[in-house]
Amino acid sequence: MDEKCPKCGGAMNQGEIRFDSDTVMPNQMNAYMTGIPNSPLPNVYQSATSRPYWEEKTGRKTGFIIKSEEKKTLKIKASRCSLCGYVEMYASEKREKL
């Protein structure tokens, strides 16, 4: 990718935006002990990474009995300038299935 930064002319590096989120999972060892105060078995903390996406309405209605607005999802791609740090984002027509 030979893109130049629109701000300073530096080289743009392609990347992705990701979000980390911590979730508390109930203890898998003993389902009867979860949620009980002073339980000897602690809950498990698990980290998950999600990718943001762009969602837009297509202007079409779908559905047989109940009609609803059709939506299209697009993957968000980004480029970052190696000199000034400017980030440029754009939506790609193909979204990766996770």
Buried (B, 14 or more C-beta within 10 A) or exposed (E): EEEEBEEEEBBBEEEEEEEEEEEEEEBEEEEEBBEEEEEEBEBEEEEEEEEEEBEEEEEEEEEEEEEEEEEEEBBBBBBBBEEEEBEBEEBEEEBEEE
